Amino acid sequence: MDILEILNEIPKEVGVNEIAKQTALPASTVHRILHTLESRGYVSQNQGTSKFKIGPKFLDYHANQLNNFGLKEIAYPFMEQLAQFTKENIALGILDKTETLHLVRIESSEALKADIKDFRLPATCTAIGKYLLAHLTEEELDNLLPKTFPKKTPNTITNLSDFKKELENIKQKNYSIDNEELFEGIRCIATGIWDYNDNVIAGISITAPAFRFPDIKIPIYEELLKETAAKISKQIQFNKNIMGFLK
């Protein structure tokens, strides 16, 4: 728990020796514990630097346990408003290695909807996944992603070089589009949710059948998503300050 608290409180990646110093534990013990935590998804290791940070499973656990202070609990009311306004699927997701993990999803109220069953999807061809990947370093991308990707549809980007160009474009626009790259006939747009340390921690998306999501709707959905994400981010940052005060 001391190790998890250190990783949770320090915004940057942390090495074994630094953790050992702060916990007064032998480096060999810290190393063993970290790799156990990594195998369970509670921490993740940057293969380039060998340093560690909080993993996606801990983030999900954290959201479940903190009730009104949790990511899902904070996001859900804002997601509901967005779902009611757009009448389309709304999802909240995080990056789990090369997959997008949907933490919660609100289904469209329309009879014809984007019918997606899986809560784990390939990050390289989903809007949330691409947005979150766009905010990794090039070194992290090279360590995480293969040189080529499986072709899911005719629109799937299948090589790392082209994919990196797409990620640069996403960073400039501050939103991402899945243009029928995972499922034919389904489009998605996403942007990010940011924590108190100015780190992107999750993505929020609108998904719709392509016939109901023409290009003309992109700026409309972009504005709605960014407004919603900003409200969620602000609430997360406010709740962190409250939690710090309560301690």
N, C-alpha and C positions, 0 to 999 in steps of 0.2 A: 504493500500500500504506500510506503514511503517513496518507492521508485515511481509509482503511477502519479503520485501527487507532485513530485518534482517535474515529471514530463508534462503534466497538465498545467503547471504554473509557469514554466519557461517556454516562451513562444518559439524559440529556435530548437533545432535538433541537438541532442545531448549525447556525449560520448560516455563509454563505460567508466573511464577513470574519473570524469567529473561527477558522475552519479555516485561512484564509490566514495569519493571525498565527502560529498554532501550527506551521505547516509552512514558513514563510518563503517561500511561493510567492505570485506575483501573484494577486489576487482573480479576474482574468479567466481565468487558468489553472485555478484551483480550480473556478470556475463551469463551465468546459468539461468538466473531468474528471468532476465530479459528474453532469452531465447525460448523459454517456456511460455512467456507472455506473447511473444511473436507467433508461436505455433498455434495459439488460441485466438489470434487476431486483436489482442488488446494493445499491442505496440507494433510499430512497423520500423524496419531498418532500411536506411538508404545504403544500397550496395556500393555506391561510389565513395561515401565518406565513412561507412560503418557506424554511423551515429543513429540514434533512435528518436522516435516521436510517438505520440499517442496514435493508436490504430483505430480503424473504423468500428470494431466491435465495442471498444470502450466508449466511443462516442454514442453509439446506439444505446448501450447500457446506461450511460449517463443521462440520456434523454428520457429513458423509461423511469429512472429512479428520482429525478428531480421534480416530478409533478409539474407545478406551474412554472418552474424555472427551466423545464426541458425544451429541447429544440422542437420536437414534434408538437408538444402542448402549446408552445408559443406560436408556431407556424399555422396550426390547424384552423383557427378562426379566420385568419387572413386568406388561407387557401379556400375556405368555404365561400367567402365573399367573391373571390376570383372565379370560382366554379359557378356560382349563381349568375355572375355577370356574363361570362363567356359561354356557359352551358357546355363546356368541354372538359376533358380529363385534366386534372391538376395533380402533379406529383412533387414530392419532396425526396431528394436522393443525395447519397454521398458516394464517394469513390472508394471502392474496395479492390485495390490492386488494378486489374484490368477490367473490372466490372463496375457498372452502375448499380448500386443497391438502393431500391426505393424503400424509404422508411414508412411512408404513408402515401396513399393515393385516393383521390376522390374521383369517382366515375362520372362521366357525362350524364346529364339528364335526358339527352336525346335518344331516340330509338336506334338510330344509326350512329354508332360511336366507334372510337378507336379501341378495339377489344384486345387488350394486352393482358395476358394471364401471369407471366413471370414477373417476379419482383427483382430478379437479377438479370441484367442485360449487358451485352458487350459495350464497354465504355466508348470504344472508338467509333461507334455508329449510332450513338444516342446523344441528344442535345445536352442533357445534364453531364454525361460523361465527358463529352468534348469540352464543355466549359471548364470543368474541374481539371482536366488534363492540360488545358491551355495555361493554367496557373502553376504548373510544375516547372522546374528548371529543365534545361535541355539535357543535363546529365541525368536527372531523374527519369525523363522520358526515354532516354537511350537505355537505361537499366531496366525499365519497366516493360517497354513495348518491343515486339518483334519487328523485323524489317518489312514484313508483308502481313496483311490482314485477310481473313476469309471474306469472300465476296457474298454478301447477303442479298443484295439487289443490284440492278444495273447502276445505281447511284452510289454504291459503297466506295469510299476511298480505300484503296487496297495496298498502298505503300507508304512507308514512314516519311519519306521526303515530301510528298504531296500533303500528307496529314499535318506535318509541321507548319506548312504554309497556311493551311486551314486554321490551325491554332493561333497563329499570329493575327490573322484576320479577326478571329473571335476576341482576342485581347483588345484589339483596337475598337471593336464595336461594343464590347461588353455584353454581348449575348451570342448565343449559338443556335444554329438551325440543324435539325435532322431532316434533310430533304428526301424523305422516302429511302433512307440509307439502311434501315434495319428491316422495315416491312414496306412492301409496295402498297401505295394508297394511304399511307399514314405519315403526317408531318408533325414536327415538334419544334418548339422554341423554348430556350432556357436562359436563365441568368443566375448569378450567384448570391449567396447569403454570407455575410462577413461577420466575424467575431470582434471582440473588443481589442484584439491585437492586430486588426486589419488583415486577418488571414481568411481566405475563403474556406468555409467549412461544409457547405452543402450547396445544392442547386435546386431551383424550383422551375417547373416547366408547365407549358400548356400543350396538350397533344390533341390532334383532331384529324378526322378523315381529310385527305388531300382536297377533295372537292369542296369542303367547307373552309379550307385554309389556303386561299390563293395568296399570291405575293402582296396584293393590296392590303391584306390584313397584318402583314409583318410589323409595320410601324405601330399599329394599334396594339397588338399583343406585346410588342417590345415595351411600350410605355407602361402598360398595365403590369407586366411582370416586374419591371424595374421599380415601380412604385410599391408593389407588394413586397418585393425582396428588401427594399429599404426600410419598410415598416418592421419587418421581422428582424432584420439586423439591428435596428435601433432598440427594439425590445430586448433582444439578447444582450446587447451592451448595457442597457439599463439594469437588467436583472443581475448581471455580473457585479455591478456596483453595489446593488442591494445585498447580494450574498456576501460581498466583502465587508460591508457594514455590519451584517448580522454576526459574522465571525468575531 
